[in-house]
Amino acid sequence: MAADKLFTNGKIYTVDAQRSWAEAVAIEGNTILFVGDLESAKGYCDDSTEVVDLQGKMMLPGFIDGHCHPIMAAHYLCGVYLEVDMDPEQCLAEIRKFVEENPDRETYFGLGYAEWIFDETGPKKGMLDEDCSDKPVMILGSSAHEAWVNTKTLELAGITKDTPDPIPGFHYFHRDAEGNPTGHLVEAGPQNMIFEKVNFFDEATVCSIIEQNSLEYATMGVTATCDMGVPEYGQKFLHQALPEMIEKGTYLQRFFGCGEMLADTRDTERIMEAVIENSTKYNTDWLNIHFLKIINDGTLETRSAALSEPYTEDGSMVEALLTREEIAELGLRAAKAGLDINVHAIGDEAISGTLAMAKAIREAGYDDTRIVNSHCDYVKDEELELFGKYDVIANTTCVWHYGNPDMEAVIGDRQNRTFRMKSMINGGCRMGQGSDFPVDEFGREPLKGIEMGCTRQLFNHPELPILKPYEEKLSVEDGIASYTINNAYQMHMDDKLGSIEAGKLADFVILEKDLFEVPLSQIHSVKVCETIVDGKTVFRNA
C-alpha cells in the first residue's frame, strides 16, 4: 500500500505516550500509515506519493475543542454581541445601537455582558425599557447562565409575580420586594420559559451561522468539536440540519456530544431515554452522541455555583441540583447503559458530587466509562488528587485563567485559589480544554488557551494581574495535550484521534512556529498554516 502523502522537513510532535518527535508522517486516504524516521517512511512511498515539505513548520494532531456549543452558539450570535469588558452604560449603548439599526426586527436578542458588573440582584428590565418598550428584548450574560429581559418579554411570556420559579433558589426569576420579576433570570429554567413563548431566532440565519462558525474553527486548527449541550429549541438543528451539513461537507469538524442537557430532575427519564437512543443512532467517526450531560450547579459570576461556604458578597448559599447520593445513582445508570458522563460543576460542593459519582462508578467496575468534570473552577484541597484516583477528566477553559479582582468581591480570597489544574495533573489527572463557545470570553482559539494556561494572565495584557496560585501555571506540553490526546480520551476516541500514530485518522494542524520555542506570551499569535481533517485540507493560510 503506497502513501498518498508524505509529510517531512518539519517539527512533528506526535503527542503519543512517549511525547515523541518524528521526521516523517505517511498517510493513505484518511489513515496514518507510518510515523518515524524519513528513511523508513520512504518504504511506504512510490512515484505517485505527494511529498509535502513542511519547511520547518510544526505539525500537531488536530486540535479538539473539548467543550463547546456550536448549535447553541448559532442561536445566540444572531443578534447583538457585547464584550465582556463593557460596563453597563456601554452595554446599553450597544443594545440601543442594534435596535436602531434593525427597526424591522420583531424581537431582539444578544449575548455577552459580564455578570459581575451588576450586584447580586442583577440587571433590571427598566434599563432595557428605556430603549425598547414595544418589542421583546433578551440579552444573555457572558456565561449564558443568566439573562436580562425587558418588560415586554415578560408580558409576552406571561411571567408575573404569581409565576412559580422552575427550581427555587437555583433556576429562578429575581424579584423585587413585592414579588414582581425584575428582568433578571438565573439559569436555564426561566430562559426556557421565555423561549417557549417568544421566538428570537430565524432558522435560515441559524444554519448559516453554524456553517460560518465551522469555517472559523478550521482557521483555528480545530478538527473536532465536542458539543456539550444543545437546548431544546436547538434539537431540530442537531437532528436535521447538522447531519445534512456533515454529509455535504459544509460542517468541517467531527462532531461529538451529548444532545440535550439535564438541568432539571423532572426531565431525567426523558433525557436518559433520548441519549441512549442517540448513542445508537449517531455512532460514527463524524457524528457521535454518547454523553449524558448533567448541569449540577451554576456559575460563580451569577452567584449560582454550589459552594461549601457562603458567598462573600451577600452570605448566600446555593445547593447543587443533585445530592451526592442522587448523582452517584444517576451516574451508575448511565455507566450501565454504556454512556459516558459530563458534569457541569464549578463550585467545590458540586465538584464533590462528581467525585462521589466517580467513586461509585469505579467501585462498581465500570473502568472504561469516561467521566468529565467541566470547568473545575474551585476544588477542595483534599479532593484535588481524587481526579487522578478515579480517572475523572478535568475539562477547563484556560482563557478564563487570569487575574480578575472584580470576582474577589463575590467570593473573596477563594478567587485566588481557582483553576488549580497543575496540582490535579501532578495527581495523575488528565486535563482537557474547551472554549465553552459561545461563552468563551476571550476567544475560542486553542492557541490562546494554551498560552493562558501557561501564563495565567490575559493575553496581550502584561500589565494585568496573574491569577494566583502562580505555581499552577501549566507547561506547553500540558497545554498541547489538553487540546489533543486528552480531549480524544475524553470523547472515547483516543484509539483514533489525538496523536499522530500509525492506524489513527489523519487529522492534523500545521503551525507557523514551534510552540516550544516561542515566548509564552506570543503563543496566541502563532499562525495556523493548514488544517487537515480525514486526510483532506479544509483550511490553508495563503
N, C-alpha and C positions, 0 to 999 in steps of 0.2 A: 504494500500500500504506500503510494507516494504522497508526500505532503503537498497541499495546495500552496501553503505559505511557510516561509522560514523567516522568523524574526531574529535579527542578530545585530551586533555592534551597538548594544545599549546596556543600560544598567537594569537588569531584570531581577527584581526582588520577588521571590516566589511566594512568600508568606506560608511556606509549608511548615511542618512541625519543627524542623531544624532552622527555620528562617534563612533558607539557602538563597544564594545568588546564582544565576545561570548565565551562560554565554549565548544560548540559543533556545528558541522555542519553535517547534514544528507543529502545524495544525493541518488536519484534513477535514474539510467541511466545518462542522461546529464542534469538533472534538480535538483536544490536545493529544498529539501523538508522542511527542518527546520533549523533555526539558533537561538541559545539561550543557555539556561542552560542545563546541562548534563542530569538531571533527566527527563526533558520534552523530550529531544531528544531520550531517551531510548524508549519512547512510539511509535517511528517510526521504531523500530528495531525488528528483530526476530532472531532466531538461525542462519539464513543464512547471516546476515549482517556482513560484514567485518569491524572490529574496527581498525582504523588507529591511532596508538599512535604517536602524533606529537613530543613527547619527549621534550617539551618546546620550539619548534621552532615557528617561526612567520608564520602565514598564511594570505595571502592577496588576493584580487581579482587579476586575471591575469593581467599582465602589457599590455597596449595597446600602441604601437608606433603610435602616432597620426599624424605623418608627416614623411613619408619615401618614397623611390622609389626603391622597391625591384627588379622590372624588369629592370629599367634603370641601377641599380647597377650591375646587372649581365653582362650587356654590358660593363660598364665602368671598371669592375675589371678583364677583360680578358687580360690585359697587365701589364705594369709596374705601380707600386703603389708608389707614392712619399709621404714622410712625410711632414706635414705642417711646421715643424721646420727646414727643409733643406734650405740652402742658394742656390743661382743659380748654383754655381760650384758643389755642392753636387747633385743637381737635374740632371745636365748634366752628371755627373759621373754615376748615377744610370741608366739613359736612355742609355748611352753608353754601360754599362754592359749588359743591357737587349737585346740590338741589337746584341751584340757579342755572347751572349748565345743562341740566337734564329735566326740563319742565314737563316733558311729555310722559315721564315715568309715573306709573300708578303707585309704586312703592319704592322705598329707598333702604338700601342695606349697606353694611360696612363692617370693617374689622380692624382691630389693631391698637386701640388705646391701652396704655399701661394701667393696670388695675390699681397700682399703688399711688396714682396721682390723686385719687379720691380717698376720703377717710373710710372707716369701716361701714358707713351707711351707703356708700356708693354714689354714682351719678344720679341726677334727678330728671324726671320727664319734662319738667318745665323748661329746662335748659334747651331741649330739642324743640319744644312747642314754639319758642320764640321765632324759629326759622322755618318751621314746617308744622302747622297745626291741622291741616286738612287731609294729609296723606300719612300712611303709616311709615315710621322710621324705626329701624332696628340696627344697632351697632354692637358687635361683639367685642369684648376685651381681647387683649393680645393672646391670652391663653385659651380663649373660646369657652372658658368655664363660667363666664358671666356675660350679661348683656344689658344694654341700655336702650330703652324704648320710649317713644313719646306717648301722649295721652290717646291719640287716635289709634295706635296699635293696640293698646289695652281695651279700648272700646270695641274694636272690630273682633277681637278675640274673646270678648265677653268676660274679661278679667275685672272683678270688683272686690270690695272688701270682704264679700262673702265667699269668694273663691278659695277653696282649701289649697294649701301648698302640697305639691306632689309627695315630698318627703320632708316633713317639718324639721327645720334645723340643718338640713343638708341641701335639698333641692327646694328652693322657696322664692317667694316674692318679698323683697324688702317692703316694709310698710311704715307709715307714719304713726303718730300717737293714736289716731282714730282708726287705724287698721287699713287705711287706703293704700293700694300699691303705689310706690314712689317712682316706678320706672326702672328700678334696678332688679335684675333677675340673676339668681345664683344657681349655677349648674344647669344640666341639660333638661331636667324635667319641665321647668317653666318655659324654656325655649321651645320645646316640642309642643307645648300647649298653644304657643303663638303660631308655630309653623302649620299646625293642623287647621287653622282658621284664616291665615294670611299667606298668600303666595308671593315670595320675594324673588323667585328665580325663573329665568327663561331657559327652556330646555335646550334650544339650539346654542345659546351662549355657553351653557354649562359644558356641552360636548366639545365645543371649540376650545374652551379653556383647558379641559382635560388634555387634549392633544397638544396644546401650546405648552403646558406645564411639562409634559413628557419630553418635548423637544428641548426645553430648557434644562431638564435633568441630564439629557445626553451631553449638553455642552459642559456639564459639571463632572463628567466621567462616571455617572451613575448608570449601572446596567440592570439593577433590580430595585423595586420599591416594595416595602412591606407596609401595606395599608392596615393600620391598627384601629380601624373603626369607620364604618360608613353609617351615618344617621339613617333613620327610617325613610326620610324623604329622598335619600340618595340611592336606595336599594335598586330602583329600576335601572339606574345607570350601571350599577355593578353587574346586574344580570342580563342586560340587553346591550347597552352601548359599548361597554368595555370589551366583552368578548369579540364583538364585531371589529373594534379598533385593533385588537391584537391580531385577529385574522387578516386584516387589511395591511397591517404593519404600520399603522399610524400611532399606536402606543408602542414606544420603542424599548421599554424595560420589561423584564419579567415582573409579574405581579403576584405577590403573596399576601395573605392577610387573614382576616377573621370574619368579615361580614359585619353584622350589626354588633354593637357594644351592649353589655349587660350593665345598666346603671340603675335599675330598679328591680328589686326582688320579685315584683309581680310579673316580670317578663321572663323569669328564669326558664320555665319549661318551654316556652315558645322559642327562645333564642337557642337553648340547648338542642332542640329538635332541628332548627334551621342550620346550625353549624355542623351537626352530624350529617345532615343531608348534603350540604355544600361540600363537605370534605370528600364525599364520593363523587359528586358532580364535577367539581373543579379540582383535578389532581394531575396536572401536567407540569412540565418544567417551565411553562409560560404563565399559567394561571392556576394558582393553588390556594385553596381556602381550608385551613385546618386548625385555626386557633380559636379558643374561647377567650374573649376579651372581657375582663371584669374591671369596671371603674369603682375602686373601693374607697376612694376619697376624692377631694377636690385639689385646690392649689393653695400655696401659701399666700399668693398675691390676692386671692379672693377670700382669704381667711376661711377656707373650707377644707384645707388639708387636716387630716386627723393626727393631732399631736398628743403626746402623753402628758404634756404640761400646758397650761393656758397660754393663749396668745398674749404677748407683752402689751400690745396696743390697747386691748379692751378687756382682757381677762376671760375671753370666751373659750369654750371647748367645743370641738366637733368630733362626733363619733364616726368610725368607719362604717361603710354601708353594711358590711358583714362582720360578725364576730369571728374570732379565730376558729371556733368550732364550726361555724357555718361555712366559712371559706374553705376549710380543710375538707369538709364533706362534699362541697361542690367540686373542688379540685380532684378528689378521688373519683367522682362520677365522670369527669372529663377524661382523666387518665385511663379509666377502664374502657371508655368509648374510643380510645385511640387518638384523642385530641391533644394538642399542645395548649399551653395556657399563658396568657399575658395579662398581668395585673397592673393597672394604673394605681400606684401607691407612692405618694410624695411625702406625707408625714410619717414620723417614726412609728406611730401606733399602727397605721395602715400597713407599713412595711413589715412590722411584726406579724401581721396576719398572713402576708405572703410567705414568710419563712415558716410559720406554723403549718401552712398548707404544704409547703415543700417537704417538711419533715414527715408529714403523714404519707405523702405520695412515695417518697423514697423508702420509708419503712414498710410500705405495702408491696415493695418490689418493682415499682414502675420506674426503672432506672433510665429508660430511653425517652421518657416524656420531657419535652422542653418546657421549662418554667422560666418565665421572664418577669422581672420587676421593672416596670417602665418608670423612668425619671430619677428615682433614687436620691431625692434632694437631701433628706435628713434621716440618717440611720443611727440607731442607738450604738454606743461604743461597743457593748458586749455582743452585738449582733453582726458586726462587720465581717467577722470570719465565717459566719453561717452561710453566706452566699457561696463560698467555696465548698464548704462541708456538704451542702445539699444541692450543689450544682444548679444554682439559680443565676441565670444570666442577668447582669445589671445593665440595662439599656438606659442611656442618658443622652442628653443634648448638650454638647460642650460649648455651644455658643451661648449658653446660659451661665457658664462658669466664669463669672467676672465679678469684681467688687461692686456692690450696689448698696451704698449707705442708706438709701430710702427704705430698704427692706428691714434694716435694723429697728426701725420704728414699729414694725409689725411683729417681729419675732425676737427682737433683742440680739444678744450675742450669739444666739443659735445660728444666725445668718453666717457667722464666721466659722461654722463647723458643718457646712453643707458640701455635698458632692465630694465625698472622700473616696474617690474611685481608686486611687493608688493603694490605699490600705486594703481595699477589697481585692484588688488584683494580687497583692502580696499574700493574701489569704487563700489564693487559688481560684478566685472568681474570674469568669470570662466577662469582659466588658464589651458591650455593643454600643453603637451610636446610631442615633436617628435625628432627623431635623425637627420632628413633630410638625412639619409643614402642614397647614399654613400658619401655625402659631410659633414660628421659628425665631422671632425677634430680630436676629441679625443675619439672616440668610441661611439657605439650606445647602450651601456648597460644602462638601466633605472636607475640603482643604481648610476652610475656616474652623470647622470642628476640630480637626487635627491640631491646628495651631493653638486654639484657645484652651484645649485640654492640656497642652504643654506649658502655656504661659499663665493660665487662669486670669487673663486680662483681655479686655475688649480690643479686638484687632484694630490697628491703625490709631490707637489712642494710648501711647506710652505714658501720658500724663495722668491717666485714670488709675484707681486703686487695683491692686492684685487681690484676688479672692484668697482669704485665709482658709485653711492652713496651707502655708507655702509648700510644705513637703508633700502635698497631694498633687503636685504637678506631674503630668504623665510624660512618658518618653515618646519619641516619634514612632518607635516600634509599637508601643501601646495604641497610639492613635490609628496607625495603618491597620493593625489587627482588628480594631473596633469597627472599621468600615468594610472589612473583607471577611476573613475566616470566622471571626466571632459572630458576625451577623449571619453568615451562612449556616453556622451551627445553630444559632437561634431559630432559623427558619427550617431546620431539619433538612438542609440541602448541602451540608458540608462534604458529602460524598461526591457532589457535582460542581460546587461553586466555592469561591472564597480563597482559593490558592491556585497557583499555576503549577499543575501536576498532570502527568500523563493520565489520560482517561477522563479528565474533567472537561466541562464545557468551556469553549473558547470565548470567555468574557474578559476583556482587558481594558485598561486605561493607560494611555501613554502621556507622560508629563514632560514638560519642557526641561525641568531640572530634577536632580536627585534630592528628595526631601531631607535626606540625612546630611546634606552638605550646605543647604541654605540656612541663614539665620532663622531662628524660630519665628520671629516677628514678621518674616517675609513669606512664610509658607502659603498664606492665603492668596498671595499674588502670583504664585507659580501657574503658568498657563497650561490648561488641558489641551493637548495637541490632537488627540484622537480617542474616540470611544468605540469599542468593538463589542458587539453582542452576538453570540451564536456564530462567531467567525466572520461577521459582516460589519463593516464600518457604518455606524449610524451618525457619527459626527466627526468632522475633520476641520481643524482650525487652519484656515488658509495661510 
